[in-house]
Amino acid sequence: MESCYNSAVSRPFQVVVVVGAFGLGVAIALWIGWPRGTPPAPAPPQEDPWSRAADLLERGELPAAAETARAELQRHDSAEGHALLGFIQYRIGDLEGARSLLNRAQDMDPSHPMTYLYRGQVYLSLADWRAARGDFDEFVRLQPDRPEGYALRADTRYHQYEFAGAIEDAVRAIRIDPECAEAYFARAAAYEALGRDEPALRDYTQCLALKPQHVYSLVNRGNLLARQGAMLRAALDWERAIKLKPELAGELRPLIEAAGVDLKP
């Protein structure tokens, strides 16, 4: 499990009808007596468009996911549909469009939990910590047994300088799901902010064990290792981060050069 929430997608419509092992036609025939002739073959199941949109989203095919969701939303207007399309737009990077869709989802059904989980992430990207906190608070109230709400709220509380609270929420997420990578990252950042470098180092390392491509765990662990004088290990983390996210080169390449270590194999 790479992350407890980055790929978490609520599938709003799962249409599954079970009427018998042989399908509806056979089930009816067994009841009234089968007429003369060969029984018709059961109709092949039709793919649920919302499940298809969710699958496309999980595979990273965002334009196709948005097109599928938008077309189905035109046929069947629903809070769940607006919420899913809003999350897809968030993943595409259209934050204002995502927020508008998620606001519409809330208006249609204030009790739909995924609206708050998705919109909270939009507010995190907009650095609106107060609004994000409110949405994650509501998601946790509605879904207290899911780890992603606590992990995201931990991240939000870190940005609000509530480091002890961030650790508390991260611990809750980890108790629910010990493989929630983002919870370890949030707790590590809070530990580091409190000057507790050793538990921070352990949590960054655990996050990377669960999610090796977690760029900011690499960056932060590199920074922490550099403060401890482990320059080679720090430079290796920074180099890995650059390979995963080349736009960080301007920030990290000077640090690698200043470390004065030889990274050649």
C-alpha angles and dihedrals in degrees: 000000000000098000137352093232117006092086097025108128126177110220100215099192121041106167107192120157118184115189102153141327092272102044135260098298094053092044091055092044092053088055101046100025124267115272122231116286135039115318113247118255114255114259114259112255115260119231114247107240092217091054089049090052091049091049091050090049092051090050090052094246091136103165091050091047091051093048092050093047094045092051092050092045089057088056098041117024111205143147090243091054094049090048094051093046089047091055091048090052089049090054090049089053100250096130098169092047089048093050092050092052092046092048087054090050090053091049090052096045119006090186097060102113100200091062089067095043092051097041092047088060090051089053091048089056089049090050089237094143096173094054091044091051091052092052094047091047088056094046091051090049091052097038108026094163098058119094100210094070092057093043092052093044088051089056090049093049090050089058089049089055091246093134097162090049091049090054090048093054092044090053090052091052092049092049089055094042118013089193096059099126095187091056091057090049093050092048092047091053091050092048090050091050088054092051094251097135100167098057088041090055091049092050094047088051092049091049089053092047088057097037112019092183094059096128100192093050086058092048094046095043089050091052091049093048090049090055088053091051096250092131099163093052090045092051091049090054092049091048091052090049091053091051090053095042112019093187088073091067093092090058100036105034093071089051091052091049092047090051088069096214131136111239095180113121 
